[in-house]
Amino acid sequence: MKPTLTIIIMLFSFLVLQAQELLKPKMEMKIDSIGNADIKISMTMNANQWQMWSQTFGNNPALLKRNIEKEMPGFFLDDYKLEKNDMERSFNFTFKAYGVCEVNKKGTWIVSTEQKNPDLTQLTDHKYMMVSTDVANGMQETTIIEFPESAKNIKQTKDAFDKTQFEFDMKEIRSGINWFLWIGILLAVAGGGWAGLISFTNKQPKNIPPM
């Protein structure tokens, strides 16, 4: 799993052109005891940004859902919900992601950040915050990762490309992971879209559809 805000950067890059201040997207990932995660993407915008967002994704949740699926083709996603607050010019977009953790041959659970030397803060024994500021692209990204209580010995390590990742121990419930993952895939196939979606997204450039 790549718990970064690359998804948000891709989806809202057009807002940078309207920004008179840094965009401050936030992603909260709550991992459960079988390696799935509840994810919430949220952001508060200025008036110009909110108008642009409302004209595209805000009034077309299906487009937002489609772009999230395009940016995360390796995972089965469902349970989408979009909440908007016009007064505060903010939104919350939540969904479920299955199989966000990897388990290596030694039985160690792994969550990759896909970032080198990120600014990491430990909030609690099971919650970490990662902040990244990209002034050139007008972004200040915040990612919060919350591990389940059953996760033990959580530590920060590096992958083969020197990118930061989290490793931890947790009793693997294989039947639970296979059960939810395969039911999700079967439901998607039954709906006639999963294979077609993978084929389509692999052929498409990862950018914002034209307005």
C-alpha positions in Angstrom: 0.0 0.0 0.0 1.2 3.5 -0.7 -0.3 5.7 2.0 0.8 9.0 0.4 -1.3 11.8 -1.0 -0.3 11.2 -4.6 -3.9 10.5 -5.3 -5.0 13.9 -4.0 -2.2 15.7 -6.0 -3.4 14.0 -9.1 -7.1 14.7 -8.5 -6.7 18.3 -7.4 -3.6 19.5 -9.3 -5.8 21.9 -11.3 -6.6 23.7 -8.1 -3.0 24.7 -7.6 -3.5 27.1 -10.5 -6.3 28.8 -8.5 -4.4 28.7 -5.2 -3.5 31.9 -3.4 -2.4 29.8 -0.5 -1.1 26.2 0.0 -3.5 23.4 -0.6 -3.6 21.3 2.6 -5.1 17.9 1.8 -5.2 15.3 4.5 -5.5 11.5 4.4 -6.4 9.4 7.4 -5.8 5.6 7.1 -7.1 3.4 9.9 -5.8 -0.2 9.4 -7.8 -3.1 10.9 -6.6 -6.4 12.3 -6.7 -8.2 8.9 -4.8 -5.7 6.9 -7.6 -3.7 5.4 -8.1 0.0 5.9 -10.8 2.7 6.3 -9.5 5.8 4.4 -10.7 9.4 4.7 -9.6 12.1 2.4 -10.4 15.6 3.4 -9.6 19.2 2.5 -10.7 22.8 3.2 -10.3 25.3 0.4 -10.5 29.0 -0.4 -13.4 30.4 -2.4 -11.8 29.9 -5.8 -10.6 26.4 -5.1 -14.0 25.4 -3.8 -15.8 26.8 -6.9 -13.5 24.8 -9.2 -13.8 21.6 -7.1 -17.6 21.9 -6.9 -17.9 22.3 -10.7 -16.0 19.1 -11.2 -15.7 16.5 -8.5 -18.0 18.1 -6.0 -21.1 17.8 -8.2 -20.0 14.5 -9.7 -19.0 12.0 -7.0 -18.9 9.2 -9.7 -16.0 11.0 -11.3 -14.2 11.3 -8.0 -14.7 7.6 -7.3 -13.5 6.7 -10.8 -10.3 8.7 -10.4 -9.6 7.1 -7.0 -10.0 3.7 -8.6 -7.6 4.7 -11.4 -5.0 5.8 -8.9 -5.3 2.6 -6.9 -5.7 -0.1 -9.5 -4.1 -2.8 -7.3 -6.7 -2.8 -4.6 -10.4 -3.5 -4.3 -12.2 -0.4 -3.1 -15.8 0.0 -2.0 -18.2 1.7 0.5 -17.6 5.2 -0.9 -19.2 8.2 0.8 -18.8 11.9 0.0 -19.8 14.6 2.5 -19.6 18.3 1.6 -19.8 21.4 3.7 -20.5 24.5 1.5 -20.4 26.9 4.5 -16.8 25.8 5.4 -15.8 24.9 1.8 -14.6 21.5 2.9 -15.3 17.9 2.1 -14.7 14.4 3.5 -14.5 11.4 1.1 -14.3 8.0 2.7 -13.9 4.5 1.4 -12.7 1.0 2.3 -9.5 -0.4 0.8 -8.8 -4.2 1.1 -5.4 -5.7 1.5 -3.4 -2.5 2.1 -0.7 -4.3 4.1 1.9 -6.7 2.7 3.2 -9.7 4.6 6.7 -10.9 3.8 8.0 -14.4 4.0 9.0 -14.0 7.6 5.4 -13.1 8.6 6.3 -9.4 9.1 3.5 -6.9 8.1 4.6 -3.9 6.0 3.1 -0.6 5.1 5.1 1.5 2.6 5.1 5.3 2.7 6.7 5.6 -0.8 8.7 8.6 0.5 12.3 9.1 1.4 12.9 10.6 4.8 9.4 12.0 5.4 8.7 14.2 8.4 7.2 11.6 10.8 5.7 12.3 14.2 4.6 9.5 16.6 1.2 10.6 18.0 0.5 7.5 20.1 1.8 3.9 20.3 -0.3 3.0 17.3 -0.7 6.3 15.4 1.8 8.3 13.3 1.6 11.5 11.3 3.5 12.3 8.2 3.8 15.9 6.8 5.2 16.8 3.5 5.4 20.4 2.0 6.0 21.0 -1.7 6.0 24.7 -2.2 6.7 24.5 -5.9 3.5 22.6 -6.4 1.5 24.6 -3.7 0.9 21.6 -1.5 1.2 20.7 2.2 0.2 17.1 2.6 -0.7 15.4 5.9 -1.1 11.6 6.2 -2.2 9.9 9.5 -1.7 6.2 9.8 -3.4 4.4 12.7 -2.4 0.8 13.3 -4.7 -1.7 15.0 -4.3 -2.5 18.7 -3.2 -6.0 17.8 -0.1 -4.6 15.9 3.1 -5.1 18.0 6.7 -3.9 17.7 5.9 -1.1 15.2 9.1 0.3 13.7 10.3 2.5 10.8 12.6 0.8 8.3 13.7 1.3 4.7 12.8 -0.6 1.6 15.2 -1.6 -1.3 14.8 1.9 -2.8 15.6 3.7 0.5 12.0 4.7 1.0 10.5 4.7 4.5 8.1 2.0 5.5 6.5 0.6 8.7 7.1 -3.0 9.8 5.1 -4.6 12.6 4.1 -8.0 14.0 0.4 -9.1 14.0 -1.3 -12.4 14.0 -2.2 -13.1 10.4 -5.8 -14.2 9.9 -5.5 -15.7 6.5 -9.1 -16.9 6.2 -10.3 -13.4 7.0 -8.1 -11.7 4.4 -9.0 -14.2 1.7 -12.7 -14.1 2.5 -13.1 -10.4 2.2 -10.8 -10.0 -0.7 -12.4 -12.7 -2.8 -15.9 -11.7 -2.0 -15.1 -8.2 -3.1 -13.6 -9.4 -6.4 -16.4 -11.7 -7.1 -19.0 -8.9 -6.5 -17.1 -6.6 -8.8 -16.8 -9.2 -11.5 -20.5 -10.0 -11.1 -21.2 -6.3 -11.6 -19.4 -6.5 -14.9 -16.7 -3.9 -14.2 -13.5 -5.0 -12.5 -11.7 -6.6 -15.4 -12.7 -3.8 -17.7 -11.7 -1.2 -15.2 -8.2 -2.6 -14.8 -7.8 -2.8 -18.6 -9.0 0.7 -19.1 -7.0 2.3 -16.3 -3.8 0.6 -17.4 -4.1 2.3 -20.8 -5.0 5.7 -19.5 -2.5 8.4 -18.5 -2.8 9.2 -14.8 -4.1 12.8 -15.0 -7.3 14.7 -14.5 -10.0 14.2 -17.1 -10.6 17.4 -19.1 -13.4 19.6 -17.7 
